[in-house]
Amino acid sequence: MKWLKTIALGILLWLLIFVWWSILVFSPLSMSWQYAIHYILLIPAGIFVAWLFYRTGQKMNGFLTGLILVLIGTVLDLAITVPLFTEGYAVYYSSPLLWIGFLETILVIGLYDLMKRKGLCCCGTCAPKKVARKAPKKKVAKKTVKKKAVKKKATKKAKKKK
């Protein structure tokens, strides 16, 4: 697994969420609408990050990838979001709405991987590539090969004598 790429995509996902959540917080919408929009935006963001991750042929389980990306975002939350923008760690992490977002992210990335592996995506570009199988080679008995080699040597000797 390419850890640097995974960490970079985790940071990208966290930045996307941070930017749209910052916009939503300052909007006149109620908290219910802010979370509804947040959950809706998590779907295309998760698909985009999963597409970036799997387009190079990564084989890691999508649910594990989603979990790793959520953990990277959690580390960034612990370092930046909670100390600077919230009332504290206990208040921030006791919110069930936060955990719903974590679960949604893991599910979106995991389901993206499953759909890609099974060829179930709607665009047709995610279908698994069919590997062309070569016809099995005919087995030639060792005696036949040796006879052919002996015949070749005999014909070379006969040509040299002439």
N, C-alpha and C positions, 0 to 999 in steps of 0.2 A: 504494500500500500504506500502511496505517496503521501507521507504525513504533512509535508509542507503545503501540498495542494489542499488537503483536507482542512488544515488549519486556516488557510487563506479563504476557503469557501465558508467556513464557520464564521470568520470575521466579516465576510461579505454579507452573509445572511443577517448577522447581528446589526450591521450598519444599515441595511435596508429597513429592518424593523425599527431601529432607533430613529431613523429619519421620518418614517411615516407616523410613528407614535408621537414624535415631537410635534408634527403638524396636527395630528388629531387632538392632542392635549390642549392646544391653543385655539382649537375650533370651538364654535358655539354649540356643538352637538352635546347631547347628554352622554354620560358615561356608558350607558347601554349601547348607544349607537356607535360610540368610539370602539368598544370591544367587538361589536358586530362587524364593523368595517375592518378592524384588525384581523379577525378570524378569516374574513373573506380574502384579504390581501395575503395572508399566510399561504394560501393554496398556490397562486401563481409564483410566489417567491420560492416556496419549497420545490416546485416543479423546475423552476429556472436553475436553482442551485444543484438539484439532482441531475438535470440535463448536463450542466457543466462538469459535474463529477463523473458521470457514466459515459460521456461521449468519447472518452479516450480508452474505453474498454475495461474499466475497473470491474472487478468481479465481487467486491465486498457486498454482503447482505445489506439491503436498503434500510432495514430497520436499525441495524447496527450503525450504519452511516448517519442516519437521522439522530440517533442517540449521541453519537460523537459530536455532531454539529450543535446539538442542544447543550452538551457539556461545555463546548468552546464558548457558546453564547453565555452560559451561566458564569464561567470564569470572568468574562468581560463585564457581566452584570455586577459580580462581586467587586471588581476593581473600579468600575466607572459609574454605573447606573445607581447602585444602592447608596454609596457614600455621597454622591453629588446631588441626587435628585429625589430621594425617597426619605421616609421617616425612620428607616432602619431595616436591618436584615430580617428580623422576625416578621415585621408587618409586610414586607415585600414578598417573602417566600411563603407566607401563610395564606396568600390569596389563591383561592381555587381557580380563578380566571387565568392566572399565570400558568398553572399546571395543565389547564385545558389547552393552552397555546403550545406548551411543550409536547403534549400528547399529539396534537394535530400535526405539528412539524414532523415528528417521528413517523406518524401514519402516512402523511403525504409522500415523504421521501421513500418509505418502505413500499408503498403501493406503486409508486412510479417504477421502482426497480422490478417489482413483480410483473407489472404490466409490460415492461420492456422485455423481460426474459420470456414471457409467454407470447409476445407479439400481439398484445391486445390494445395497443394505443390506437387512437382514432386517426392519426395522420398517416400511418403506414410506414413512417421512417424508422420506427422503433422495432420493426419486426426482426426476429433473430435471423441472422444470415445463414442460409443453407450452404453447407459444405458439400461440394461435389465429391462424390466418392469415386475413386479409381477402380477400374475392374481388377479383380485379383489376377496376379501374374500366374501363368501356368508353371507348374513345378516340372522341372526337367530332371530326370534321373541323372545321378552322378556318372553312371556308366555311359550314358548318351553323350554327356559333355566330354568325357575322356576319349571316347571314340572319335568325336569330331576333332579334338586336339591332335590325336594320333594321325588322322587323315590329313590334316593341314600340314603336319611335319613331313609326312610321306610325300605329299605333292610338292613341297618346297625342295626336298632332296631330289626328287625326280627332275624338277626344273633345273637344278644346279648341274646334274649329270649331263643334260642335253647341251 
